[in-house]
Amino acid sequence: MSHCHSKLHSGSALLVALCLSTATMGQADPCYDEIVALFDNGPLDPFVQPPYRYETTVYDASGAIKFEYITTFDTPMRAMNRLKGQTVYLSINRQTWSAPGPDGPWTELPSSLPEDLEAFHKANRDALAQNLTEAECLGHVEKDGQSLLAYRYETQTGPNFDGTYFGATYTSYIDPTTNRLILQEEHKAFAHYQPEGGTDVTIKRYTYDGDFKLSAPD
């Protein structure tokens, strides 16, 4: 800092800017670090969670429900998805099946998943941490009758091997007792097919079941 002060008499606007920039870079952001850490063996790291399910509701700009779907994860490589009342899709590693309901009967589908699915999911997790900006640590908030820790941030994945990516402004609500993600809100979502961002609001509610297992159909 003394070096910058010794040169300020020159009136150099560039030097002033450089000094301010250097000082800014030296300032750590503990909130940013706290949120990034959630992706590393924390509640936003899907590889260290017990089996879980989340129910997603997507609202349009007027607040009307556009659609709802349910996703069940045994692990990131073993998942089941369905829009309410519609076809169910089951993925076990790179194999995929569809059925009219969660009990089948199942029809195997051609796989469009990447060869190394685990590496794909880990790359997405790491990108969400690395691309994180606009970090806000909101502290304890009341949601659905619970006192939860809230974090707001913007981030995105990819681009992935096929050029796809997605991102949004997220608010994640963590149960401080269990250190589990309970609720997540997504605003201004964008993707490779909608880079300018949308007006929908997505709400995901999470529940956990350590005994749940997904397996390939017979």
MARLOZA-404743 format. One record per residue (C-alpha): residue number from 0; x, y, z. Coordinates in steps of 0.001 Angstrom, whole numbers, plus 500000, padded with zeros to 6 digits. Example, Ala and Ser with C-alpha at 12.3 -4.5 7.8 and 13.67 -1.06 7.14 Angstrom:
2
> 0;512300;495500;507800;
> 1;513670;498940;507140;
end
This chain:
218
> 0;500000;500000;500000;
> 1;502868;502427;500794;
> 2;504256;501953;497290;
> 3;500931;503082;495811;
> 4;500798;506132;498094;
> 5;504329;507162;497123;
> 6;503347;507378;493463;
> 7;499937;509043;493705;
> 8;501396;512531;493383;
> 9;501982;511795;489694;
> 10;498228;512086;489067;
> 11;498168;508881;487047;
> 12;494571;507657;486829;
> 13;495848;504324;485540;
> 14;498093;503855;488565;
> 15;495242;504690;490917;
> 16;493070;502096;489188;
> 17;495812;499490;489430;
> 18;496315;500136;493118;
> 19;492592;499868;493815;
> 20;492390;496689;491746;
> 21;495290;495119;493635;
> 22;493726;496005;496968;
> 23;490384;494545;495887;
> 24;491928;491284;494711;
> 25;493593;490903;498090;
> 26;490278;490981;499923;
> 27;488804;487536;500548;
> 28;485047;487030;500393;
> 29;484157;484620;503210;
> 30;480566;484291;501936;
> 31;481768;483247;498465;
> 32;484136;480705;500048;
> 33;481336;479390;502266;
> 34;479016;478771;499301;
> 35;481725;477190;497132;
> 36;482499;474804;500009;
> 37;478904;473535;499886;
> 38;479776;471798;496584;
> 39;482793;469996;498078;
> 40;481532;467091;500224;
> 41;478731;469362;501411;
> 42;474957;469663;500946;
> 43;475280;470759;497286;
> 44;477517;467816;496369;
> 45;475234;465050;495020;
> 46;477942;462427;495422;
> 47;477883;462511;499220;
> 48;474102;462575;499768;
> 49;471988;459598;500794;
> 50;469251;458627;498311;
> 51;466837;461511;497913;
> 52;463819;462739;496031;
> 53;462852;466211;494965;
> 54;459520;467524;493760;
> 55;459794;470360;491267;
> 56;457158;472975;490507;
> 57;457711;475463;487682;
> 58;455721;478708;487761;
> 59;455336;481225;484935;
> 60;455732;484980;485419;
> 61;452112;485313;486551;
> 62;452572;482690;489279;
> 63;450554;479988;487507;
> 64;451907;476416;487598;
> 65;453336;475355;484226;
> 66;454260;471800;485176;
> 67;455387;469584;488040;
> 68;457742;466627;488093;
> 69;459356;464238;490549;
> 70;462968;463082;490501;
> 71;464379;460259;492619;
> 72;468151;459804;493009;
> 73;469777;456683;494352;
> 74;473110;458109;493161;
> 75;473774;460626;490357;
> 76;474121;457608;488024;
> 77;470871;455945;489155;
> 78;467805;458182;488824;
> 79;464097;458147;487978;
> 80;462186;461130;486556;
> 81;458578;461780;485646;
> 82;456231;464608;484937;
> 83;453187;464136;487140;
> 84;450756;461781;485415;
> 85;453079;461137;482472;
> 86;455822;458745;481348;
> 87;458458;457646;483858;
> 88;462127;457503;482820;
> 89;464664;455355;484645;
> 90;468432;455664;484143;
> 91;470927;453184;485554;
> 92;474406;454269;484550;
> 93;474075;454707;480752;
> 94;471009;452498;480286;
> 95;467594;454164;480071;
> 96;464047;452786;480192;
> 97;460562;454288;480031;
> 98;457266;453122;481518;
> 99;453733;454435;481992;
> 100;454242;454349;485785;
> 101;456953;453715;488392;
> 102;456084;449989;488506;
> 103;456550;449429;484757;
> 104;456288;447670;482386;
> 105;459648;449007;481185;
> 106;460874;449561;477623;
> 107;464594;450058;477057;
> 108;465511;453188;475087;
> 109;468602;454129;473076;
> 110;471088;455881;475339;
> 111;472116;459477;474687;
> 112;474109;459757;477912;
> 113;477874;460395;477876;
> 114;480245;457440;477988;
> 115;481657;458416;481391;
> 116;478519;459472;483221;
> 117;480206;459833;486597;
> 118;482826;462194;485170;
> 119;480039;464168;483450;
> 120;478140;464715;486701;
> 121;481320;465599;488599;
> 122;482270;468124;485906;
> 123;478850;469766;486268;
> 124;479234;469891;490061;
> 125;482707;471403;489793;
> 126;481605;473956;487183;
> 127;478756;475131;489417;
> 128;481324;475851;492133;
> 129;483935;477406;489834;
> 130;481506;479687;487956;
> 131;479787;481016;491067;
> 132;479241;484784;491349;
> 133;476967;487239;493227;
> 134;477348;485333;496496;
> 135;474981;486283;499315;
> 136;474852;484552;502686;
> 137;471384;485349;504032;
> 138;471682;483623;507386;
> 139;468770;481905;509125;
> 140;465373;482324;507467;
> 141;461982;480761;508137;
> 142;460703;478534;505318;
> 143;457808;476101;505541;
> 144;457938;476271;509335;
> 145;461672;475514;509484;
> 146;464663;477654;510381;
> 147;467072;477166;507466;
> 148;470365;478656;506321;
> 149;469878;480496;503018;
> 150;472434;481192;500293;
> 151;471839;483101;497046;
> 152;474228;482978;494088;
> 153;474431;482849;490313;
> 154;476233;480046;488509;
> 155;476180;477722;485528;
> 156;477551;474452;484189;
> 157;479573;473664;481067;
> 158;479538;473987;478242;
> 159;479437;470196;478341;
> 160;480820;467711;475797;
> 161;477837;468373;473521;
> 162;477780;472155;473971;
> 163;474912;472150;476467;
> 164;474866;474174;479664;
> 165;472407;475535;482193;
> 166;472408;478069;484986;
> 167;470307;480435;487063;
> 168;470204;482614;490116;
> 169;469756;480070;492896;
> 170;468640;480354;496491;
> 171;469530;477202;498417;
> 172;468086;476496;501859;
> 173;470097;474162;504101;
> 174;468931;472466;507285;
> 175;471708;473385;509758;
> 176;470933;470339;511901;
> 177;471281;467689;509189;
> 178;473389;469750;506733;
> 179;470995;468723;503938;
> 180;469533;470784;501114;
> 181;465811;471164;501865;
> 182;464600;473722;499326;
> 183;466008;475389;496229;
> 184;464608;478286;494199;
> 185;465746;479113;490668;
> 186;465189;482505;489032;
> 187;466306;483909;485661;
> 188;467196;480424;484424;
> 189;469268;480272;481231;
> 190;470663;477511;479035;
> 191;472258;476823;475655;
> 192;468799;477050;474072;
> 193;467820;480214;476010;
> 194;470996;482201;476773;
> 195;469139;485420;477605;
> 196;467350;483826;480564;
> 197;463680;483219;481276;
> 198;460986;484523;483600;
> 199;459878;481179;485092;
> 200;460459;480425;488765;
> 201;461385;476859;489755;
> 202;460921;475499;493276;
> 203;462465;472161;494342;
> 204;461635;470483;497648;
> 205;463961;467722;498859;
> 206;463376;464683;501059;
> 207;465895;461953;501949;
> 208;465637;458165;502256;
> 209;468832;456357;503122;
> 210;467327;452916;502422;
> 211;465996;453590;498931;
> 212;467570;451740;495990;
> 213;466990;451892;492221;
> 214;467837;448880;490102;
> 215;467597;447893;486455;
> 216;464287;446277;485391;
> 217;464225;442518;484948;
end
